[in-house]
């Protein structure tokens, strides 16, 4: 599986950490701790990539440090 970026943000209103994968539109997860959020986003990424491949969709290229997030 490609190595995609993970962005972690703390949501004070819900007291959770939210994980987002910028390259995979709509791929989000959350957890009570940072570790929980990362574990959940890894599961979500795996399922999304698997689904995209099964549907014949092209996977987006991983961002690099010098990439711009669209």
MOPAC internal coordinates of N, CA, C and O (Angstrom, degrees):
PM7 1SCF
backbone

  N    0.0000 0     0.00 0     0.00 0    0    0    0
  C    1.4508 1     0.00 0     0.00 0    1    0    0
  C    1.5248 1   108.08 1     0.00 0    2    1    0
  O    1.2310 1   120.58 1   -41.06 1    3    2    1
  N    1.3420 1   116.50 1   138.94 1    3    2    1
  C    1.4614 1   119.20 1   176.72 1    5    3    2
  C    1.5291 1   110.95 1   -59.09 1    6    5    3
  O    1.2310 1   120.58 1   -25.60 1    7    6    5
  N    1.3052 1   116.50 1   154.40 1    7    6    5
  C    1.4655 1   121.65 1   179.27 1    9    7    6
  C    1.5230 1   108.60 1   -93.22 1   10    9    7
  O    1.2310 1   120.99 1   -80.64 1   11   10    9
  N    1.3192 1   115.71 1    99.36 1   11   10    9
  C    1.4523 1   121.70 1  -178.48 1   13   11   10
  C    1.5238 1   111.29 1   -91.67 1   14   13   11
  O    1.2310 1   121.24 1   -21.17 1   15   14   13
  N    1.3164 1   115.23 1   158.83 1   15   14   13
  C    1.4634 1   122.42 1   178.21 1   17   15   14
  C    1.5219 1   110.30 1   -74.89 1   18   17   15
  O    1.2310 1   121.01 1   -31.45 1   19   18   17
  N    1.3159 1   115.68 1   148.55 1   19   18   17
  C    1.4567 1   121.70 1   173.70 1   21   19   18
  C    1.5185 1   107.68 1  -125.71 1   22   21   19
  O    1.2310 1   120.94 1   -52.40 1   23   22   21
  N    1.3251 1   115.80 1   127.60 1   23   22   21
  C    1.4634 1   121.82 1   176.40 1   25   23   22
  C    1.5231 1   107.19 1  -108.77 1   26   25   23
  O    1.2310 1   120.78 1   -55.10 1   27   26   25
  N    1.3227 1   116.11 1   124.90 1   27   26   25
  C    1.4664 1   121.61 1   177.68 1   29   27   26
  C    1.5161 1   109.94 1  -106.62 1   30   29   27
  O    1.2310 1   120.97 1   -47.31 1   31   30   29
  N    1.3076 1   115.75 1   132.69 1   31   30   29
  C    1.4617 1   121.13 1   177.02 1   33   31   30
  C    1.5190 1   108.60 1  -133.81 1   34   33   31
  O    1.2310 1   121.12 1   -35.55 1   35   34   33
  N    1.3203 1   115.47 1   144.45 1   35   34   33
  C    1.4584 1   119.66 1   177.03 1   37   35   34
  C    1.5213 1   108.66 1   -93.17 1   38   37   35
  O    1.2310 1   120.48 1   -48.94 1   39   38   37
  N    1.3182 1   116.68 1   131.06 1   39   38   37
  C    1.4620 1   122.88 1   177.73 1   41   39   38
  C    1.5256 1   107.54 1  -104.42 1   42   41   39
  O    1.2310 1   121.21 1   -78.99 1   43   42   41
  N    1.3223 1   115.28 1   101.01 1   43   42   41
  C    1.4605 1   121.13 1  -176.10 1   45   43   42
  C    1.5327 1   111.97 1   -63.72 1   46   45   43
  O    1.2310 1   120.40 1   142.80 1   47   46   45
  N    1.3198 1   116.84 1   -37.20 1   47   46   45
  C    1.4638 1   120.75 1  -177.79 1   49   47   46
  C    1.5264 1   111.81 1   -60.68 1   50   49   47
  O    1.2310 1   120.35 1   140.02 1   51   50   49
  N    1.3314 1   116.94 1   -39.98 1   51   50   49
  C    1.4620 1   120.98 1  -178.37 1   53   51   50
  C    1.5270 1   113.15 1  -103.27 1   54   53   51
  O    1.2310 1   120.42 1   176.72 1   55   54   53
  N    1.3429 1   116.80 1    -3.28 1   55   54   53
  C    1.4654 1   122.47 1  -179.71 1   57   55   54
  C    1.5289 1   111.28 1    55.43 1   58   57   55
  O    1.2310 1   121.11 1  -130.71 1   59   58   57
  N    1.3432 1   115.48 1    49.29 1   59   58   57
  C    1.4621 1   121.90 1   178.84 1   61   59   58
  C    1.5246 1   109.30 1  -138.03 1   62   61   59
  O    1.2310 1   121.15 1   -16.08 1   63   62   61
  N    1.3123 1   115.41 1   163.92 1   63   62   61
  C    1.4608 1   121.92 1   171.02 1   65   63   62
  C    1.5236 1   107.84 1  -101.81 1   66   65   63
  O    1.2310 1   121.20 1   -45.70 1   67   66   65
  N    1.3171 1   115.32 1   134.30 1   67   66   65
  C    1.4573 1   121.75 1   179.97 1   69   67   66
  C    1.5235 1   107.92 1  -110.91 1   70   69   67
  O    1.2310 1   120.57 1   -48.99 1   71   70   69
  N    1.3114 1   116.52 1   131.01 1   71   70   69
  C    1.4661 1   122.81 1   178.03 1   73   71   70
  C    1.5199 1   108.80 1  -111.46 1   74   73   71
  O    1.2310 1   121.18 1   -45.57 1   75   74   73
  N    1.3310 1   115.35 1   134.43 1   75   74   73
  C    1.4660 1   122.21 1  -178.18 1   77   75   74
  C    1.5251 1   108.15 1  -130.20 1   78   77   75
  O    1.2310 1   120.71 1   -38.69 1   79   78   77
  N    1.3289 1   116.25 1   141.31 1   79   78   77
  C    1.4685 1   121.94 1   173.68 1   81   79   78
  C    1.5227 1   106.70 1  -109.06 1   82   81   79
  O    1.2310 1   119.74 1   -76.13 1   83   82   81
  N    1.3409 1   118.10 1   103.87 1   83   82   81
  C    1.4665 1   120.57 1  -175.11 1   85   83   82
  C    1.5319 1   114.08 1   -58.74 1   86   85   83
  O    1.2310 1   120.24 1   146.69 1   87   86   85
  N    1.3193 1   117.15 1   -33.31 1   87   86   85
  C    1.4599 1   120.40 1  -177.27 1   89   87   86
  C    1.5278 1   113.00 1   -73.14 1   90   89   87
  O    1.2310 1   120.22 1   155.79 1   91   90   89
  N    1.3253 1   117.18 1   -24.21 1   91   90   89
  C    1.4601 1   121.83 1  -176.98 1   93   91   90
  C    1.5229 1   108.84 1  -110.77 1   94   93   91
  O    1.2310 1   120.98 1   -86.07 1   95   94   93
  N    1.3042 1   115.74 1    93.93 1   95   94   93
  C    1.4594 1   121.36 1  -175.16 1   97   95   94
  C    1.5329 1   111.49 1   -53.03 1   98   97   95
  O    1.2310 1   121.39 1   -55.52 1   99   98   97
  N    1.3273 1   114.94 1   124.48 1   99   98   97
  C    1.4529 1   120.86 1   178.32 1  101   99   98
  C    1.5144 1   115.05 1    87.06 1  102  101   99
  O    1.2310 1   120.06 1  -179.72 1  103  102  101
  N    1.3211 1   117.50 1     0.28 1  103  102  101
  C    1.4618 1   120.38 1  -179.42 1  105  103  102
  C    1.5254 1   108.90 1   -86.22 1  106  105  103
  O    1.2310 1   121.32 1   -75.04 1  107  106  105
  N    1.3283 1   115.08 1   104.96 1  107  106  105
  C    1.4591 1   121.98 1  -177.67 1  109  107  106
  C    1.5257 1   108.97 1  -139.01 1  110  109  107
  O    1.2310 1   121.29 1   -24.03 1  111  110  109
  N    1.3166 1   115.14 1   155.97 1  111  110  109
  C    1.4645 1   121.59 1   174.25 1  113  111  110
  C    1.5219 1   107.48 1  -155.73 1  114  113  111
  O    1.2310 1   120.82 1   -11.17 1  115  114  113
  N    1.3168 1   116.05 1   168.83 1  115  114  113
  C    1.4605 1   118.42 1   178.13 1  117  115  114
  C    1.5192 1   109.87 1  -146.51 1  118  117  115
  O    1.2310 1   121.93 1   -14.05 1  119  118  117
  N    1.3331 1   113.92 1   165.95 1  119  118  117
  C    1.4559 1   120.08 1   177.24 1  121  119  118
  C    1.5080 1   110.26 1  -161.52 1  122  121  119
  O    1.2310 1   120.98 1   -16.08 1  123  122  121
  N    1.3077 1   115.73 1   163.92 1  123  122  121
  C    1.4600 1   121.60 1  -179.91 1  125  123  122
  C    1.5283 1   111.20 1   -68.34 1  126  125  123
  O    1.2310 1   120.53 1   148.82 1  127  126  125
  N    1.3271 1   116.59 1   -31.18 1  127  126  125
  C    1.4639 1   121.45 1   177.58 1  129  127  126
  C    1.5277 1   109.11 1  -121.64 1  130  129  127
  O    1.2310 1   120.92 1   -12.21 1  131  130  129
  N    1.3278 1   115.85 1   167.79 1  131  130  129
  C    1.4643 1   119.40 1   176.36 1  133  131  130
  C    1.5256 1   110.57 1   -60.59 1  134  133  131
  O    1.2310 1   120.66 1   137.83 1  135  134  133
  N    1.3170 1   116.35 1   -42.17 1  135  134  133
  C    1.4715 1   120.36 1  -179.74 1  137  135  134
  C    1.5293 1   110.99 1   -62.41 1  138  137  135
  O    1.2310 1   120.39 1   139.04 1  139  138  137
  N    1.3270 1   116.85 1   -40.96 1  139  138  137
  C    1.4632 1   120.10 1   177.50 1  141  139  138
  C    1.5233 1   110.77 1   -61.23 1  142  141  139
  O    1.2310 1   120.56 1   134.94 1  143  142  141
  N    1.3316 1   116.54 1   -45.06 1  143  142  141
  C    1.4661 1   120.96 1  -178.77 1  145  143  142
  C    1.5262 1   111.16 1   -63.54 1  146  145  143
  O    1.2310 1   120.25 1   138.81 1  147  146  145
  N    1.3242 1   117.13 1   -41.19 1  147  146  145
  C    1.4661 1   120.58 1   179.10 1  149  147  146
  C    1.5243 1   110.48 1   -66.59 1  150  149  147
  O    1.2310 1   120.30 1   137.97 1  151  150  149
  N    1.3160 1   117.04 1   -42.03 1  151  150  149
  C    1.4658 1   119.71 1   178.16 1  153  151  150
  C    1.5301 1   110.59 1   -60.81 1  154  153  151
  O    1.2310 1   120.54 1   135.49 1  155  154  153
  N    1.3274 1   116.56 1   -44.51 1  155  154  153
  C    1.4636 1   121.04 1  -179.13 1  157  155  154
  C    1.5265 1   112.36 1   -67.62 1  158  157  155
  O    1.2310 1   119.96 1   141.96 1  159  158  157
  N    1.3411 1   117.69 1   -38.04 1  159  158  157
  C    1.4702 1   119.44 1  -179.09 1  161  159  158
  C    1.5256 1   110.10 1   -70.47 1  162  161  159
  O    1.2310 1   119.93 1   148.10 1  163  162  161
  N    1.3157 1   117.73 1   -31.90 1  163  162  161
  C    1.4627 1   119.24 1   176.60 1  165  163  162
  C    1.5243 1   110.90 1   -65.16 1  166  165  163
  O    1.2310 1   120.41 1   141.75 1  167  166  165
  N    1.3144 1   116.83 1   -38.25 1  167  166  165
  C    1.4681 1   120.78 1   175.94 1  169  167  166
  C    1.5310 1   109.71 1   -65.46 1  170  169  167
  O    1.2310 1   120.61 1   133.75 1  171  170  169
  N    1.3373 1   116.43 1   -46.25 1  171  170  169
  C    1.4689 1   120.59 1  -179.65 1  173  171  170
  C    1.5276 1   111.48 1   -61.36 1  174  173  171
  O    1.2310 1   120.26 1   137.94 1  175  174  173
  N    1.3433 1   117.10 1   -42.06 1  175  174  173
  C    1.4732 1   120.63 1   178.60 1  177  175  174
  C    1.5221 1   110.51 1   -61.42 1  178  177  175
  O    1.2310 1   120.75 1   133.51 1  179  178  177
  N    1.3156 1   116.18 1   -46.49 1  179  178  177
  C    1.4610 1   120.32 1  -178.82 1  181  179  178
  C    1.5259 1   110.75 1   -59.10 1  182  181  179
  O    1.2310 1   120.60 1   134.32 1  183  182  181
  N    1.3234 1   116.45 1   -45.68 1  183  182  181
  C    1.4632 1   120.16 1  -179.93 1  185  183  182
  C    1.5275 1   111.70 1   -66.07 1  186  185  183
  O    1.2310 1   120.20 1   140.33 1  187  186  185
  N    1.3363 1   117.22 1   -39.67 1  187  186  185
  C    1.4558 1   119.80 1  -179.23 1  189  187  186
  C    1.5236 1   110.99 1   -67.25 1  190  189  187
  O    1.2310 1   120.33 1   135.71 1  191  190  189
  N    1.3283 1   116.97 1   -44.29 1  191  190  189
  C    1.4655 1   120.51 1   178.82 1  193  191  190
  C    1.5264 1   110.49 1   -62.70 1  194  193  191
  O    1.2310 1   120.64 1   136.41 1  195  194  193
  N    1.3253 1   116.37 1   -43.59 1  195  194  193
  C    1.4676 1   120.69 1   178.16 1  197  195  194
  C    1.5268 1   110.64 1   -58.89 1  198  197  195
  O    1.2310 1   120.47 1   134.84 1  199  198  197
  N    1.3109 1   116.70 1   -45.16 1  199  198  197
  C    1.4590 1   121.77 1   179.91 1  201  199  198
  C    1.5304 1   111.52 1   -64.00 1  202  201  199
  O    1.2310 1   120.60 1   137.44 1  203  202  201
  N    1.3202 1   116.46 1   -42.56 1  203  202  201
  C    1.4642 1   120.14 1   179.53 1  205  203  202
  C    1.5283 1   110.59 1   -62.91 1  206  205  203
  O    1.2310 1   120.53 1   136.89 1  207  206  205
  N    1.3191 1   116.59 1   -43.11 1  207  206  205
  C    1.4644 1   120.36 1   179.82 1  209  207  206
  C    1.5287 1   110.99 1   -64.71 1  210  209  207
  O    1.2310 1   120.49 1   138.05 1  211  210  209
  N    1.3251 1   116.67 1   -41.95 1  211  210  209
  C    1.4685 1   120.53 1   178.34 1  213  211  210
  C    1.5216 1   111.64 1   -62.47 1  214  213  211
  O    1.2310 1   120.67 1   146.99 1  215  214  213
  N    1.3435 1   116.32 1   -33.01 1  215  214  213
  C    1.4628 1   121.27 1  -179.98 1  217  215  214
  C    1.5274 1   112.63 1   -86.50 1  218  217  215
  O    1.2310 1   120.24 1  -178.28 1  219  218  217
  N    1.3367 1   117.14 1     1.72 1  219  218  217
  C    1.4541 1   121.19 1   178.77 1  221  219  218
  C    1.5227 1   114.06 1    75.30 1  222  221  219
  O    1.2310 1   120.39 1  -163.15 1  223  222  221
  N    1.3220 1   116.86 1    16.85 1  223  222  221
  C    1.4629 1   120.23 1   179.43 1  225  223  222
  C    1.5243 1   110.30 1   -81.16 1  226  225  223
  O    1.2310 1   121.37 1   -29.95 1  227  226  225
  N    1.3053 1   114.98 1   150.05 1  227  226  225
  C    1.4578 1   120.68 1   176.90 1  229  227  226
  C    1.5261 1   109.11 1   -80.96 1  230  229  227
  O    1.2310 1   121.01 1   -46.01 1  231  230  229
  N    1.3217 1   115.68 1   133.99 1  231  230  229
  C    1.4634 1   119.50 1   179.02 1  233  231  230
  C    1.5301 1   109.58 1   -77.62 1  234  233  231
  O    1.2310 1   120.07 1   -40.19 1  235  234  233
  N    1.3351 1   117.47 1   139.81 1  235  234  233
  C    1.4582 1   119.51 1   176.50 1  237  235  234
  C    1.5286 1   110.30 1   -68.25 1  238  237  235
  O    1.2310 1   121.53 1   -28.12 1  239  238  237
  N    1.3119 1   114.67 1   151.88 1  239  238  237
  C    1.4593 1   119.83 1   177.34 1  241  239  238
  C    1.5220 1   108.72 1   -74.16 1  242  241  239
  O    1.2310 1   120.24 1   -38.57 1  243  242  241
  N    1.3255 1   117.14 1   141.43 1  243  242  241
  C    1.4612 1   119.81 1   176.22 1  245  243  242
  C    1.5325 1   111.21 1   -64.16 1  246  245  243
  O    1.2310 1   121.34 1   -35.06 1  247  246  245
  N    1.3148 1   115.05 1   144.94 1  247  246  245
  C    1.4634 1   119.60 1   174.88 1  249  247  246
  C    1.5169 1   109.45 1   -72.53 1  250  249  247
  O    1.2310 1   121.40 1   -28.06 1  251  250  249
  N    1.3087 1   114.92 1   151.94 1  251  250  249
  C    1.4580 1   120.04 1   172.40 1  253  251  250
  C    1.5240 1   107.29 1  -113.72 1  254  253  251
  O    1.2310 1   120.37 1    -4.31 1  255  254  253
  N    1.2887 1   116.90 1   175.69 1  255  254  253
  C    1.4528 1   120.79 1  -178.18 1  257  255  254
  C    1.5244 1   111.54 1   -57.33 1  258  257  255
  O    1.2310 1   119.99 1   149.79 1  259  258  257
  N    1.3101 1   117.63 1   -30.21 1  259  258  257
  C    1.4557 1   121.89 1  -177.40 1  261  259  258
  C    1.5251 1   114.21 1   -96.56 1  262  261  259
  O    1.2310 1   120.50 1  -176.60 1  263  262  261
  N    1.3416 1   116.64 1     3.40 1  263  262  261
  C    1.4583 1   120.65 1   179.49 1  265  263  262
  C    1.5185 1   110.45 1   -77.82 1  266  265  263
  O    1.2310 1   121.65 1   -22.99 1  267  266  265
  N    1.3224 1   114.44 1   157.01 1  267  266  265
  C    1.4540 1   120.29 1   174.47 1  269  267  266
  C    1.5238 1   108.58 1  -103.62 1  270  269  267
  O    1.2310 1   120.51 1   -42.19 1  271  270  269
  N    1.3246 1   116.62 1   137.81 1  271  270  269
  C    1.4546 1   120.91 1   176.92 1  273  271  270
  C    1.5124 1   107.68 1   -83.99 1  274  273  271
  O    1.2310 1   121.05 1   -54.62 1  275  274  273
  N    1.3265 1   115.60 1   125.38 1  275  274  273
  C    1.4596 1   120.50 1  -177.65 1  277  275  274
  C    1.5019 1   111.41 1   -83.83 1  278  277  275
  O    1.2310 1   120.10 1   180.00 1  279  278  277

